[in-house]
Amino acid sequence: MRTEAGGWLRRALGAVRRMAGMPDYAAYLEHRRRHHPGEAVSGEREYYAEYVTARYGDSPTRCC
């Protein structure tokens, strides 16, 4: 029962992160394990850096 609750909570947090536009490193790892086995995986720090670059580009982000 406890494992089911933990799995549900993990999936719910992942969904909230995706809706908010936040990267989900655990989902990335799962995707790489399932669809690209044997290929190199970015570390967590590199993953977030790639996410920020993809989302905002190389230019500084400013609202004004």
C-alpha positions in Angstrom: 0.0 0.0 0.0 2.8 2.4 0.9 4.6 1.8 -2.4 1.4 2.5 -4.3 1.0 5.9 -2.5 4.6 6.8 -3.2 4.2 6.0 -6.9 1.0 8.0 -7.1 2.6 11.0 -5.4 5.7 10.8 -7.7 3.4 10.7 -10.8 1.3 13.6 -9.4 4.4 15.8 -8.8 5.7 15.0 -12.2 2.4 16.1 -13.8 2.5 19.4 -11.8 6.1 20.0 -12.9 5.2 19.5 -16.5 2.1 21.8 -16.2 4.3 24.5 -14.6 7.0 24.0 -17.4 9.6 22.7 -15.0 12.0 19.9 -16.1 11.5 16.4 -14.7 14.9 14.7 -14.4 13.4 11.4 -13.2 11.1 11.2 -16.2 14.1 12.0 -18.5 16.0 9.1 -17.0 13.0 6.7 -17.4 12.6 7.8 -21.0 16.3 7.3 -21.8 16.3 3.9 -20.1 13.2 2.7 -22.1 13.9 4.2 -25.5 17.7 4.7 -25.7 19.3 1.9 -23.7 23.1 1.9 -23.8 23.4 5.6 -24.8 25.1 8.1 -22.5 22.8 10.0 -20.1 23.3 13.6 -19.1 24.0 14.3 -15.5 21.3 16.2 -13.6 23.2 19.5 -13.8 23.8 19.1 -17.5 20.1 18.2 -18.0 18.9 21.4 -16.3 21.4 23.5 -18.3 20.2 22.0 -21.6 16.6 22.6 -20.5 17.3 26.3 -19.7 19.1 26.8 -23.0 16.3 25.1 -25.0 13.6 27.2 -23.2 15.2 30.6 -23.1 18.0 30.4 -25.7 21.4 31.9 -25.0 20.1 35.5 -24.5 19.4 36.9 -21.0 15.8 36.7 -20.0 14.1 40.0 -19.2 10.6 41.1 -19.1 11.3 44.8 -19.8 
